[in-house]
């Protein structure tokens, strides 16, 4: 338990800071540009992380939204109920996960359609002989290679998930629990899990920038992630007709006046 507490304190001392929420978007953009330029002008040698079958990619990144959803669900429920004691407000805040799911679904559908309408099927990755197939699925079934504008879904999803986790963890500024209470153990465990997940997302975002896609594909993917984050936490969630932001001290002192209507 002591090791868990120390890990939780480490994540509280880093990810919960206002400066992290303020500068993480800029850091991700910097990672994307730096990694992309490195890939174009001074590529790094092939490594385990450049293999799409690496463990982090297969078991974490490809299921990034599922991991984020499953850990944020109990975290938001426990912390918001602990602070407000109002099930209605907790359900309202949990709807941020439905909004996030909608953003994930719509954006990935857009990426798929863009790749479909801008792509063609080829006999080989060298793109020297074109084959006439109408869809990516048909092309792959016949052993071909579909080449279109493939917006980086990894860049989008890892950006969006990392920023969403950091925004939701801001509630820890207000959460105070008794160490002997089971709620303390549950929240501490979730803080460690979410902190670990955030560092995995940022690390794999950097690996994507260094090893995969081209600059424009990663730039569009990152832009969609930033728009999804800012459009919700930076704009819509500030409105009264929204899921709202994580409870802050001013709203708690007013009995969540900003939410009750």
C-alpha positions, -999 to +999 in steps of 0.1 A: +000+000+000+029+024+007+042+019-028+007+027-042+005+058-021+039+070-033+029+065-069-003+083-064+015+113-048+038+114-078+010+115-102-009+141-081+022+162-080+026+162-118-006+155-137-029+175-114-010+207-118-027+236-136+005+241-157+003+205-170-033+211-183-022+244-198+009+232-215+003+196-224-015+205-256+015+225-267+038+197-257+019+172-278+021+195-308+058+199-302+063+161-300+043+156-332+064+182-352+098+172-337+091+135-342+078+140-378+108+161-388+131+135-372+114+108-392+117+127-425+153+140-422+171+117-397+151+085-392+159+064-362+169+028-366+141+002-365+133-009-330+107-029-310+085+002-308+086+007-346+069-027-349+031-023-350+029-056-331+046-043-300+027-050-267+019-014-260+004-009-294-016-041-296-029-042-260-031-005-252-032+019-281-055-001-303-080-001-274-071+034-261-107+047-258-118+014-240-090+018-214-097+055-209-135+049-206-132+020-182-109+038-158-125+072-160-160+058-153-153+047-117-130+076-111-155+103-121-183+084-102-164+081-070-147+115-069-178+135-080-201+117-056-176+121-027-176+159-033-212+165-042-232+136-027-257+141-056-264+112-079-279+135-105-248+155-107-227+124-109-247+111-138-244+144-155-207+144-152-205+107-164-222+118-196-188+132-206-179+096-214-208+094-238-197+126-254-162+113-257-175+081-272-194+101-298-163+121-307-143+089-310-169+073-333-175+103-355-138+111-360-128+076-368-157+074-393-144+106-409-109+092-411-121+060-427-142+079-453-113+102-462-090+073-467-117+055-489-125+085-511-088+095-516-075+060-521-068+035-548-058-002-548-023-013-559-005-046-565+024-037-542+034-011-516+056+006-543+023+019-559+036+010-594+006-009-608-029+001-600-058-024-595-094-016-599-112-023-567-139-001-552-131-004-515-102-010-491-118-042-479-121-056-515-085-046-521-071-064-491-092-095-498-076-097-532-041-092-518-037-056-528-026-025-510-049+004-504-033+038-506-052+069-495-049+099-472-047+080-439-053+105-411-034+092-380-061+078-357-034+071-331-024+108-331-061+118-327-070+093-300-039+095-279-041+133-279-078+133-269-075+106-243-044+121-226-060+156-224-093+142-212-077+123-183-057+153-172-088+174-172-108+150-151-079+144-127-081+181-118-108+172-093-081+157-071-074+193-059-106+190-039-107+153-029-097+147+007-102+112+021-094+093+053-066+068+046-085+042+066-116+045+044-121+020+015-129+050-008-093+062-003-079+029-015-102+029-045-094+064-056-057+060-050-056+029-072-075+047-099-051+077-097-021+054-102-038+035-131-049+068-149-015+083-143+002+053-158-022+053-187-015+090-194+022+084-196+017+055-219-005+076-242+021+104-243+049+080-249+031+062-277+021+095-292+058+103-295+066+069-310+038+074-335+053+108-344+088+092-348+080+060-367+046+062-384+026+082-410+037+114-426+036+150-412+003+160-427-015+128-416-002+133-380-010+170-380-046+164-390-049+136-364-035+157-337-057+187-347-088+166-344-078+155-310-071+190-299-105+202-313-123+174-295-107+184-262-110+222-266-145+220-280-157+202-249-136+212-219-126+246-233-160+257-246-191+235-243-186+222-207-184+258-196-221+262-205-250+253-182-266+229-208-236+206-207-221+178-186-200+205-169-164+206-157-151+186-127-162+202-094-140+230-082-138+247-048-159+277-059-188+255-072-186+232-041-189+262-018-221+272-037-235+237-035-227+231-072-248+261-082-234+260-117-248+225-122-282+224-104-301+241-132 
